[in-house]
Amino acid sequence: MRIAIKIGYDGTKFNGFAVQPNKKTVEGEILRILKKTKIIEDRKKARFQYAARTDKGVSAFGNVIAFDAKGNAVEVLKSLEDIWVFGYANVKENFNPRNCIEKIYRYYVYDNGYNYKKLKEALNLFKGEHDFSNFAKLDGRNPVRKINDIKVRKAKNIIKIDFIAKSFLWNQIRRIMASVLKVAKEEIEIEEIKEALEGKKRNFGLAPAKNLVLLDVKYNFGFKNLLPSEIFIKREIFTDALNIHRNK
Amino acid sequence: MRIAIKIGYDGTKFNGFAVQPNKKTVEGEILRILKKTKIIEDRKKARFQYAARTDKGVSAFGNVIAFDAKGNAVEVLKSLEDIWVFGYANVKENFNPRNCIEKIYRYYVYDNGYNYKKLKEALNLFKGEHDFSNFAKLDGRNPVRKINDIKVRKAKNIIKIDFIAKSFLWNQIRRIMASVLKVAKEEIEIEEIKEALEGKKRNFGLAPAKNLVLLDVKYNFGFKNLLPSEIFIKREIFTDALNIHRNK
């Protein structure tokens, strides 16, 4: 039986998603426990696949893995530390989680007095199809990509930016964010981003991984949702941390 | 100039508070950066002291350290990863952060259908002065201690329990929590806790460290409060994680 599982993880606790020898990775932890509990024999036989290979430090609340499972994979994965199960779905034998409708990444910025209008203007430049050579670490894949939508909003002191596309290049969002934050800090002109998108060689740097989250991956079917108790507790802990020191 | 700094940390990222050779600890990271930036020469000369030595896995949003600082210690400590500055105060030359009015620890429980009335009843047993031999890992200190107050409340699916005392024994709260959760799960009778408090040898186990937070330490003076931007982002991330999967 092939199953798709929507997983979340605290990216700061792992050396990225993809397996690496002698390093704690999300995929490594998942494969280890699935093999140990005989849910799968090995990754190849189980046709283990994933939707996104997030970088070191990037968190997720909706990455998707799929594999041919013998037994209750959801219960087994729930026992992992710092990896959470947000949903599951029985899927067709040929399902590959890369074949999604779209992925939604969210970047969080603490508003230290950025020029919000300029930030929005700069982000708008990246919507649609572009050559992202100056805004990605190129790995042989076609740098011409389409970003379906970019949504920005501000709630009190937090700015959230959603990037929606079927697929993203390596470091693409973090490089875009580095450039638009420079515009919002009025360190560079918006024209410099335009030029870089038109081909002029530029490197605006890389925004921190820890503020980036793979929020969800969408398919033409739904998942049975789960809300991990640990996430409720984490939200409560960080809310209390602010309240206890605010009300004095 | 002697300074007291109110620090927070994600306990799951460290091997406890106290320095250990070749292990990442809260105190170790703090001393390393203070020495590197010449804010202190060494811990002894700077008379470096702390309020509480939290266990591995236990977080804090209000532990207090004090030392004789040369330079802007607050700015230096702000640059640490997974350690946050929640406040600071200039203090007298003889200030020792152990000499507090009280410490507040909060334990978070996800409500899986506990008997809340029994939980409160069991917790009430621990208020006041008792011999905590059955509810601590003894280390030579007097097991007779006084807990000033224990406050319980439930908000939706989270139960929060505050323990207030001038000082606590090693593992004391986690051992108390293990026992009262057994009562709340109706695995043991409340009488068994009474007997253990009266001297009958019992070991009810140890509740997980990751749900325990040293929320604050109170003194007869106030701190200048800071609200770290990273905590706002963390709260927002975990709130979104729940919302994105709830509304489908």
Chai-1 contact restraints between the chains, C-beta under 6 A:
chainA,res_idxA,chainB,res_idxB,connection_type,confidence,min_distance_angstrom,max_distance_angstrom,comment,restraint_id
A,F61,B,A241,contact,1.0,0.0,6.0,A-B,restraint_1
A,F86,B,H245,contact,1.0,0.0,6.0,A-B,restraint_2
A,Y108,B,I233,contact,1.0,0.0,6.0,A-B,restraint_3
A,Y110,B,S229,contact,1.0,0.0,6.0,A-B,restraint_4
A,Y110,B,I233,contact,1.0,0.0,6.0,A-B,restraint_5
A,N157,B,F232,contact,1.0,0.0,6.0,A-B,restraint_6
A,I158,B,F232,contact,1.0,0.0,6.0,A-B,restraint_7
A,I158,B,E236,contact,1.0,0.0,6.0,A-B,restraint_8
A,V213,B,I237,contact,1.0,0.0,6.0,A-B,restraint_9
A,L215,B,I244,contact,1.0,0.0,6.0,A-B,restraint_10
A,D216,B,I244,contact,1.0,0.0,6.0,A-B,restraint_11
A,N225,B,H245,contact,1.0,0.0,6.0,A-B,restraint_12
A,L227,B,L242,contact,1.0,0.0,6.0,A-B,restraint_13
A,S229,B,Y110,contact,1.0,0.0,6.0,A-B,restraint_14
A,I231,B,F238,contact,1.0,0.0,6.0,A-B,restraint_15
A,I231,B,A241,contact,1.0,0.0,6.0,A-B,restraint_16
A,I231,B,L242,contact,1.0,0.0,6.0,A-B,restraint_17
A,F232,B,N157,contact,1.0,0.0,6.0,A-B,restraint_18
A,F232,B,I158,contact,1.0,0.0,6.0,A-B,restraint_19
A,I233,B,Y108,contact,1.0,0.0,6.0,A-B,restraint_20
A,I233,B,Y110,contact,1.0,0.0,6.0,A-B,restraint_21
A,K234,B,F238,contact,1.0,0.0,6.0,A-B,restraint_22
A,R235,B,F238,contact,1.0,0.0,6.0,A-B,restraint_23
A,R235,B,T239,contact,1.0,0.0,6.0,A-B,restraint_24
A,E236,B,I158,contact,1.0,0.0,6.0,A-B,restraint_25
A,I237,B,V213,contact,1.0,0.0,6.0,A-B,restraint_26
A,F238,B,I231,contact,1.0,0.0,6.0,A-B,restraint_27
A,F238,B,K234,contact,1.0,0.0,6.0,A-B,restraint_28
A,F238,B,R235,contact,1.0,0.0,6.0,A-B,restraint_29
A,T239,B,R235,contact,1.0,0.0,6.0,A-B,restraint_30
A,A241,B,F61,contact,1.0,0.0,6.0,A-B,restraint_31
A,A241,B,I231,contact,1.0,0.0,6.0,A-B,restraint_32
A,L242,B,L227,contact,1.0,0.0,6.0,A-B,restraint_33
A,L242,B,I231,contact,1.0,0.0,6.0,A-B,restraint_34
A,I244,B,L215,contact,1.0,0.0,6.0,A-B,restraint_35
A,I244,B,D216,contact,1.0,0.0,6.0,A-B,restraint_36
A,H245,B,F86,contact,1.0,0.0,6.0,A-B,restraint_37
A,H245,B,N225,contact,1.0,0.0,6.0,A-B,restraint_38
